[in-house]
Amino acid sequence: MESCPNCGRLYSGEYCANCNVGSPEYKQDFPNVSWAEVRDHLVKRLLIDQESIVHGEDEYRWWPAFLCQRVFKEAEGRFIEASPDNWMEIVAETEIGRMDDELGSALADAINSEFVHGAAIYNEGLLKLRTSFAFNPLNRSLLKVFHEFVLAQATIAHEIAIKWKDIEGIEFAYSQHPESGARDTWDDLLGVFWGDEYSGGEILPDFQTALDKARTLIPQIMEKEGWNPGFSNEDVAFFTLGNASVGMGLRPADPENLKYGPGIYIYANDLNYQHSLEVEQSNFMNFMASELESASQLGSFVSKNYIGESAARVTSFIPYGPLAENRFNPLDIAILITNLATHVSNSCMGAFWLVNEATKAKSSNFGDDDRNQAL
């Protein structure tokens, strides 16, 4: 596998697919992605039974318990007009309920201090969890990360619905399967991430060794992709590309490692924005990220996390499961981490770009012409 010096696309064989489209030498190296591929992967890996799912055109709805999770194809397109290589925006959403603006913004921010696999978004009276994946022929390995994120979303949605059931002012989105009715027993798979302690099985002893080796390979991969090294220590390594900054690291004492198994944190921010976010601003940023086309929403902006940190950045977390699947090949772990880090960075930078465009058009919620002052 090589990187094309002209367009940067990975390819195998003698010719780059993007640069030789329409020529006799053209060869499409990777089959196009489809909704059916995503659906079949999620249904199989999440062990979804027919009594709890309803299929539609380019979507399905799943009732793991009393809240419905909808997974659907939101958009699709091609990398370049002449190329047959495609991309597809896949979204998982779970509605929590309806409430007023003040409560909705506050609860969305509270969720995002814990939900590091997508974002809680409050908009026009509705609070929901949203995770999106910009799927393309080159990132099929991230499907196994996405299905873990989908499960995490379904789990935390039900956890917070139970925790907040006595809060006045919430009209919860309780629902049931149109034919099977309400579930007598919850989906067993919710138990993997339920509570504070990971229940997905034994943490394999060779995992940490493989992860340590993978982390030594990350700088080489990032350099090849054009990123410059930044601050680093034994826990985290940061890289920059223009105004984009992305870091990958460990925080073993954090609760995510107990709930989802030992994993890797990813942090992304725009270096032009050095201000902290207020509650309403963090919710606005997560909404803007959800508006991006062909960009993944695999983490969230938050005004302040559980240890008091506040910064205008996106935080994501890759859980133990998909990393452990590659424990016999540290290079694959490193590629998985850097690939997802790029997705998180693209979402972060795209959200700030949308804010900048909205500010220029004098329609920003922040109401300030200067980007730094706006945040």
C-alpha positions in Angstrom: 0.0 0.0 0.0 1.4 3.4 -1.0 0.4 7.1 -0.7 -0.1 8.9 -4.0 2.3 11.9 -4.2 -0.3 13.8 -6.2 -3.5 13.4 -4.3 -2.4 11.6 -1.1 -4.8 8.7 -1.6 -3.6 5.2 -0.5 -3.5 2.7 -3.3 -2.2 -0.7 -4.2 -0.7 -1.8 -7.5 0.8 0.4 -10.1 -1.7 3.2 -10.5 -3.6 5.5 -8.1 -7.4 5.1 -8.6 -8.2 8.8 -8.1 -5.6 10.1 -10.5 -6.2 7.6 -13.2 -10.0 7.5 -13.3 -11.1 7.2 -16.9 -7.8 5.9 -18.1 -7.1 2.3 -19.3 -4.9 1.9 -16.2 -7.7 2.7 -13.8 -8.2 0.1 -11.0 -10.6 0.6 -8.1 -8.6 -0.8 -5.1 -11.4 -0.9 -2.6 -15.1 -1.8 -3.1 -17.6 1.0 -2.4 -19.4 1.1 0.9 -23.1 0.6 1.2 -25.9 1.0 3.7 -26.5 -2.7 3.7 -22.9 -3.3 4.8 -23.3 -1.0 7.8 -26.7 -2.4 8.7 -25.5 -6.0 8.5 -22.4 -5.3 10.6 -24.3 -3.5 13.3 -27.1 -6.1 13.5 -24.6 -8.9 13.7 -22.1 -7.3 16.2 -24.8 -5.9 18.4 -26.7 -9.2 18.3 -30.0 -7.5 17.5 -32.9 -9.8 17.4 -35.8 -9.4 15.0 -38.3 -8.8 17.8 -36.6 -5.5 18.7 -35.8 -4.0 15.3 -37.8 -2.3 12.5 -36.1 -1.9 9.1 -36.8 0.9 6.7 -35.2 2.3 3.6 -31.6 3.2 4.5 -32.4 3.0 8.2 -33.4 0.8 11.1 -34.9 1.5 14.6 -33.8 -0.6 17.5 -35.4 -0.9 21.0 -32.7 -2.3 23.4 -35.1 -1.2 26.2 -37.6 1.7 26.5 -35.8 4.2 24.3 -35.6 3.8 20.6 -32.2 4.1 18.8 -32.5 5.1 15.1 -29.5 4.4 12.8 -29.7 5.8 9.3 -27.8 7.0 6.2 -28.0 10.7 6.3 -26.0 11.7 3.2 -23.7 10.2 0.6 -21.4 11.4 -2.2 -18.2 10.8 -4.1 -14.6 11.9 -3.2 -14.3 13.6 -6.6 -16.8 13.9 -9.4 -15.1 11.6 -11.8 -14.3 8.9 -9.3 -16.6 6.0 -8.4 -15.2 5.9 -4.9 -17.9 7.0 -2.4 -18.5 8.1 1.1 -21.5 7.7 3.3 -22.7 9.5 6.4 -24.1 7.0 9.0 -25.8 8.4 12.0 -27.0 6.8 15.3 -29.5 8.9 17.3 -31.3 8.3 20.6 -33.9 10.8 21.7 -34.0 11.4 25.5 -37.0 13.7 25.7 -38.4 17.2 25.5 -37.8 20.1 27.9 -37.2 23.9 28.0 -34.1 25.6 26.8 -32.3 26.2 30.1 -32.8 22.6 31.3 -31.9 21.1 27.9 -28.6 23.0 27.5 -27.6 22.1 31.1 -28.4 18.4 30.8 -26.7 18.2 27.4 -23.5 19.6 28.9 -23.8 17.2 31.9 -24.1 14.2 29.6 -21.1 15.3 27.5 -18.9 15.4 30.6 -19.3 11.6 30.6 -20.4 10.6 27.0 -17.1 10.5 25.0 -18.4 8.5 22.0 -20.6 11.1 20.3 -22.5 14.2 21.6 -25.6 15.1 23.5 -27.3 17.9 21.6 -30.2 20.0 22.7 -32.1 21.8 19.9 -35.6 23.2 19.6 -36.9 21.5 22.7 -35.4 18.1 22.1 -32.5 16.5 23.8 -30.8 13.6 22.0 -27.6 11.7 21.7 -26.0 11.6 18.3 -23.0 9.7 16.9 -22.1 9.9 13.2 -19.5 8.1 11.1 -18.2 9.3 7.7 -17.8 5.8 6.2 -15.7 5.3 3.0 -13.8 2.5 1.3 -10.6 3.2 3.2 -11.8 3.2 6.7 -13.7 -0.1 7.0 -11.7 -0.9 10.1 -13.5 1.9 12.0 -16.8 0.1 11.7 -15.9 -2.0 14.8 -15.2 1.2 16.7 -18.5 2.7 15.5 -20.5 -0.3 16.7 -18.9 0.1 20.2 -19.9 3.8 20.1 -23.5 2.8 19.1 -23.7 0.4 22.0 -22.3 3.1 24.4 -24.9 5.5 23.2 -27.8 3.1 23.8 -26.5 2.3 27.2 -25.9 5.8 28.5 -29.2 7.0 27.1 -31.0 4.5 29.3 -28.8 5.2 32.3 -29.5 8.9 32.3 -33.2 8.4 31.6 -33.4 6.3 34.8 -31.2 8.7 36.8 -33.3 11.7 35.7 -36.7 10.2 35.9 -37.7 12.4 38.8 -36.6 15.7 37.3 -39.5 17.9 36.7 -39.9 19.4 33.2 -38.8 16.4 31.2 -41.2 14.6 28.8 -39.2 11.4 28.2 -39.2 9.8 24.8 -40.4 6.4 26.1 -41.6 4.2 23.2 -42.0 0.5 22.3 -41.7 -1.7 19.2 -44.8 -1.3 17.0 -45.5 -5.0 16.8 -43.6 -6.6 19.7 -44.6 -4.0 22.2 -42.6 -3.1 25.3 -39.6 -5.3 26.2 -40.0 -7.6 29.1 -36.3 -7.8 29.6 -33.6 -5.4 28.4 -31.1 -6.3 25.8 -28.3 -8.3 27.5 -25.6 -6.4 25.6 -26.4 -3.2 27.4 -24.8 -4.8 30.4 -21.3 -4.6 28.8 -21.1 -0.8 29.6 -23.8 -0.6 32.3 -22.7 1.1 35.5 -19.2 2.1 36.5 -17.3 -1.1 35.7 -16.7 -2.8 32.4 -18.4 -6.1 32.0 -17.2 -7.1 28.5 -14.9 -9.9 29.7 -11.4 -10.3 31.0 -8.8 -7.7 30.1 -6.2 -9.7 28.2 -2.7 -9.6 29.7 -1.0 -9.0 26.3 -3.2 -6.0 25.5 -1.1 -3.4 27.3 2.1 -4.6 25.7 0.5 -4.3 22.2 -0.9 -0.9 23.1 2.5 0.4 24.3 4.1 -0.8 21.0 1.3 0.9 19.0 1.9 4.2 20.7 5.5 4.2 19.6 4.3 3.9 16.0 1.8 6.8 16.1 4.4 9.6 15.5 5.6 7.9 12.4 2.1 7.5 11.0 1.2 11.1 11.9 4.4 12.4 10.3 3.7 10.5 7.1 0.2 12.2 7.0 1.8 15.6 7.3 1.3 16.3 11.0 4.1 18.0 13.0 5.0 16.7 16.5 4.0 18.9 19.5 4.0 18.5 23.2 4.4 14.9 24.4 5.2 12.9 27.5 4.7 9.3 28.6 1.0 9.8 28.7 0.0 11.8 25.7 1.4 13.0 22.3 0.1 16.0 20.5 0.5 16.9 16.8 -0.3 20.0 14.7 -1.3 20.6 11.1 -1.9 24.2 10.4 -4.3 25.4 13.1 -5.5 21.9 13.9 -4.1 20.2 17.1 -4.8 16.6 18.0 -3.6 14.6 20.9 -3.7 10.9 21.7 -3.0 9.6 25.2 -3.8 7.6 28.4 -5.5 8.6 31.6 -5.7 5.3 33.4 -7.3 6.7 36.5 -10.3 8.2 34.6 -13.7 6.6 34.9 -13.9 5.8 31.2 -11.3 3.2 31.6 -13.4 1.4 34.2 -16.7 1.8 32.3 -15.5 1.0 28.8 -12.2 -0.9 29.5 -8.7 0.6 29.1 -8.5 2.7 26.0 -7.1 5.8 24.3 -8.3 9.4 24.7 -8.3 11.7 21.7 -8.4 15.5 22.1 -8.8 17.9 19.2 -9.0 21.7 19.0 -8.4 24.7 16.7 -5.4 26.6 17.9 -7.1 29.9 17.0 -9.6 29.2 19.9 -8.0 29.3 23.3 -11.1 30.2 25.3 -13.2 28.0 27.5 -16.9 27.4 26.6 -20.0 28.3 28.5 -22.8 25.7 28.7 -24.9 27.3 25.9 -21.8 27.7 23.7 -20.7 24.0 24.1 -24.2 22.9 23.1 -24.1 25.2 20.1 -20.7 23.8 19.1 -22.0 20.2 19.3 -25.0 21.2 17.2 -22.8 22.8 14.6 -20.6 19.7 14.4 -23.8 17.7 13.8 -24.5 19.9 10.8 -21.3 18.9 9.0 -21.6 16.7 6.0 -19.1 13.9 5.4 -17.5 14.4 8.8 -17.8 12.1 11.8 -19.2 13.2 15.2 -17.3 10.8 17.5 -16.8 13.1 20.5 -18.2 16.3 22.1 -17.4 19.8 23.2 -18.0 20.3 26.9 -17.9 23.4 29.1 -16.2 21.5 31.9 -15.5 17.8 32.5 -15.7 15.9 35.8 -12.2 16.9 36.9 -12.8 20.6 36.2 -10.9 21.0 32.9 -12.5 23.5 30.5 -11.3 24.1 26.9 -12.8 24.6 23.5 -11.9 21.1 22.3 -13.5 17.8 21.3 -12.8 14.8 23.5 -13.3 11.2 22.4 -12.4 7.8 23.8 -11.6 4.6 21.9 -12.7 1.7 24.2 -10.9 -1.5 24.9 -12.9 -3.8 22.6 -11.8 -2.7 19.1 -8.3 -2.1 20.3 -8.0 -5.5 21.8 -9.2 -7.1 18.5 -5.9 -6.0 17.0 -3.6 -6.9 19.9 -1.6 -9.2 17.8 -0.7 -6.4 15.4 0.4 -3.1 17.1 0.6 -1.4 13.7 -3.1 -2.0 13.1 -3.9 -0.6 16.6 -1.8 2.5 15.7 -3.5 3.0 12.4 -6.9 2.6 14.1 -6.1 5.3 16.6 -4.7 7.8 14.2 -7.5 7.2 11.7 -10.1 7.9 14.4 -8.1 10.9 15.6 -8.3 12.4 12.1 -12.1 12.0 12.2 -12.3 13.8 15.5 -10.0 16.6 14.4 -12.0 17.1 11.2 -15.2 17.4 13.2 -13.7 19.9 15.6 -12.2 22.0 12.9 -15.3 21.8 10.8 -17.5 23.0 13.7 -15.2 26.0 14.2 -15.4 26.8 10.5 -19.2 26.8 10.6 -19.1 29.1 13.6 -16.8 31.4 11.7 -19.1 31.4 8.7 -22.1 32.0 10.9 -20.3 34.9 12.6 -19.4 36.5 9.3 -23.0 36.3 8.3 -24.0 37.9 11.6 -26.1 34.9 12.5 -23.9 33.3 15.2 -25.5 32.6 18.5 -22.5 34.2 20.1 -23.2 37.6 18.4 -19.6 38.7 18.1 -17.5 39.5 15.0 -14.2 38.3 16.5 -13.8 34.6 16.7 -11.7 34.5 19.8 -14.0 36.9 21.7 -16.9 34.8 20.5 -15.5 31.9 22.5 
